[in-house]
Amino acid sequence: MEAMDDSTPLARQLASENKRRKKLMGQPVPKPENTRVFTISNQKGGVGKTTTTVNIAAALAKAGMNVMVVDIDPQGNASTALGIEHHADVDSIYDVLIDDMPLADVVQQCPDLESLVCAPATIHLAGAEIELVSLVAREQRLRRAIDQYAEYREEQGLPRLDYIFIDCPPSLGLLTVNAFVAAREVLIPIQCEYYALEGLSQLLNNIAMIQKHLNAELVVSTILLTMYDGRTNLAAQVAQEVREHFPNEVLQAVVPRSVRISEAPSYQQTVISYDPSSTGALSYQEAAAEIAKKGAKRPA
């Protein structure tokens, strides 16, 4: 068989992806010393919050980490992508927040990955914002539930969770505030499009308020560029602008626009399970490995 002409765009892409895969396989993903709790947030909709949540979680689980996804978006898209039941009759994160049900009673095993579990969202969460208003310690309820679940796992002899990812709705209501209070780190997906930075200053102001009044430990540790289209000058300009604004937070890994990433949820899978050889899966595995390595360098 003749060697493929490496001057063609397709051949160059394939060669680049092979090189990236070899690099990824040659570098073990370090386990964190303590459980890392992330909130994935951006008040702008359609930036890939849920997609990022489930695929980073799946990539880390595939790399041998013990991971939990907490879905607090009433739409329940993260639950769908992980193949988790979340119809109205299922016990969910709503019951944890409103009725003090133990998190251990609602957590379900992801069918594709043994070390990945999910606390699902149901439609009942749509009314939770109003119901939370009158409850005691309304901003602390998710954090307390997560702490109790960590104690439960220890008592049961289960391995400690390495990562917890909380998928938020695209708004700053009490559900998102609960997520910010429960987390130590914020991961912000930013799409490489014209309005990329719109609303980001408001999000950062809101995080600063949470830091001041409710959770002094919270930091914006990670920014991930999503929906990158290498064929356009705009995407490159947006990526450069974001990197200039946030030189320490932006990951080198970039997630491209990808049909495979978009298709995977319709099969109740992450792209990591649906098409592990795709460019999208490779990009999310690179991002996950980079998050793990950055965390290993940070002081506990």
C-alpha positions, 0 to 999 in steps of 0.5 A: 500500500502506498504511503499517504501523501502527508501534504493533504489536510486529512493526512496531516490531521491523522498524523497529528492525532496519532502523535497526540494519542502516543503522547497521551498513552505515554503519560500516566494520569496522577491521582489527586491527594484529596477529592477535587470538587468542580462546578462547571459553570457559564451563565451563557447557554450553549457553550458545552457545559454538560458535554464538558462535564460528562466527557471530562468525568468519563475520561478521568474514570477511564484513566482509573479515577473514581468519579461522581457527576452531580446533575443539578440542571432540571433538564437532566442532560448530564444524566441522559448522556451517562445512561442514567434513569431520571424520570419523575419516579426516580429518587434524585438530587431534588430529594437530597436538596429538599427532603434531606435524602442521603446522596448514597440513596440516589447515586446510580452506576454509569453503565459504561464505566465502572468507576463513574457514578451519577446523582441524577436530576429529574423534572422536580428540580424545576421547582426546587429554586422556590422550595429552597428559599424557605429552607434552613442553610439553603446554600449549604445543602449540597455541600453537606450532602457531599460531605456525608456521602464521603463519610458513607463511602469510607464507612462502607469501605468504598474507595475515596472519590477522586473527582466530583463534577457538578453540572449547573443550569445556565443561571445564578439561582439557588441551585447554582449557588449550592454548586458554588458553595459545594465546590473548591474549583470552577471550570468554565467552558468558553466557546470559540465564537464571537460572543465568547466573553459576553457575560463572563465578567458577570459570572466572575463577579458572582463567583467573587461574591460567593468567595466573599460571603459563602465559600472563601476556598472557591477558585476559578482554576480551569477554562476550556475552549470548546467548539473550536473550528480551526478553519476560521480566523475567528476561532483562532482570534477568540482563543488568543484573546481568552488566553491573553485574559486568563493565561494561567487558567486556560487549558492547552487542550482545545475541544473542536466542533465535532459530529461525534460529540453531538451524536453521543448523547442520543445514544445515552453515551459520552463520546469517550464510550461512543467513539473513543477513537474520534477527535472529540474523545481525544480532545476531552482525554487531553483536557482531563489529563491536563486538569489532573496534572495541573491539580497535582502541581497545586498546593493542597 
